[in-house]
Amino acid sequence: MRRATALATIGGALALVRCTPAHSVRVGSKNFAESILLAELYAQALEGAGISVERRFNLGSTQIALAALERGDIDCYPEYTGTALIDVLHHAPMSDGAAILALLRSTFQARYAATWLTPAPMNDSQALATTRAISNRLHLATLSECSRLAPQLRLATIQEFLARPDGLPGLQRFYGGFQFASVRTYDIALKYEALLSGKADVATAFTTDGTIAAQGLVVLRDDRHFWPAYHAAPVIREATLRRFPNLRETLDALSARLSTQAVSSMNERIEAEQATPAAVARAFLHAHR
């Protein structure tokens, strides 16, 4: 489950699919702002290392991006460990990050002839968030507390969260409780508006959402470690790694700089300032030369 951010926020960052020279790396992305941002960071870092890049962004869902990789239409794209675990492998949530990565690496190599490079420390996990005022008034800081207080709380969410095994049904099974006084679904961009306008007490979130920092929201701590981590990493065709020996070193060095706070700040610029992913990526790489 990832954000389906409106394409209007992406503007001129999208690239048309063209014939690609054999000496270029074709970098793809899914169809939401953070995926395009990460792909743009990969593309600019590779160009800085002297590697020609073809941008094939905004491909669509996880399944579409992965199919493009498998067919050889793209050479790499940013993927999340939790997304691959649950949406690709259809595995139950796991909390051991090293075990998740080992499983992903072995499975993707066997199925897709693809390699997971080193994941970034950023964690774009699922979350529940509330305002600081509600957190202070109700002493609400953890998912365990939310599970008990849920009958007093109104949840703003997206439709998908109500059906996924790692969504509300999973929380109810794992923590118990989570029987909210009301549950209302919103378009993804409007759930925070419901929270901030007083129409909801808790909203579903992703931990790198720019709105969290911009509005000083409180992310409820997953104190029993239900959700897997969603670390982003380049997933790349093994044949491409053989053709470009310095590609791994370049992208691993970039990923090491991508903290949750750094990506959240970049997302905030895209969401609040309408900056393009290309401009935001350029500024980040310039600041971290």
Phi, psi and omega in degrees: 000119180225169184291140175251063186295141182303139184292343179297334180282348184269327175055228188282009183284343185282142181246144176281147177287129180226170173295137187246130175299152183296339183269007179259154171259125180268110182261124179252173174208165170278189190255046172218162194300316184293322178297318178294321177300311180298317179297322178293321175300314178301313184298313182292324177296318178295318178297323177295336177269008177087015180259129177290139185233140170247123180270125176231071188270169174061042184289325183139215185286177175306313183296322180290316179296317181293322177296323177296321177295316182296322180285342185090013177287332173230161179261331179201162174201159178280131178230160181251138183300316180294322178296315180295320180299312189270314187273332180264308182275347182055041181266153174295153177306141177232148181257348182273104184298320180294320179293322177298312182297319179298318179295316180296316182297315182291320183288316181293326177295317182288319185276320193238001185051044184231155184239140170271120172284183185294125179293151176287155175293340178305144179229103179265061185280161167295155183198168166244139182230155177217174177279159178296325180296315179293318178303315181291318184292321184258002185053051186251108183224345184231164176292327177299317178294322178294322179299323180282323184274355187308322179299345177263358193243147175255128183258131170255126186211182172253158188302321185299327183296336184280349184241339186288147177296337176258016176258218184299318178300321179293319177298318181295321179288318188282313183266337193077167178069222182058038174261089188290152177299323174206151177229120178237138180260147183223161165300152190301328182280349187256350183294323176292325178299320177297319179295313185288336180269001178087009178275350179214159179254335181219144177227146171291151187209170165239141194290348175257010177302131179297331182296330181300310179288319184296325183255005179063037181284158179256121175272122182290129185287131177281078192289345177250007172059056177281312187279138173290160175287148175244072176277136179272142179210150171289129171256124192224145178295136182298325179297326179290321177299324179290327181283334185233086187300332183269004183293315182300313181299319182295312183285327176296320179295321177295311183303324181299337182270352188267083176280166176302316181296319180297315181290322177300318179296320177293320176299321180298320178297320180290316184286314188268325185258356182060028175288149179281150175305324180296317180292319180294317178298317181299317180294320180296313181294325177295321181286342184241032177290000000 
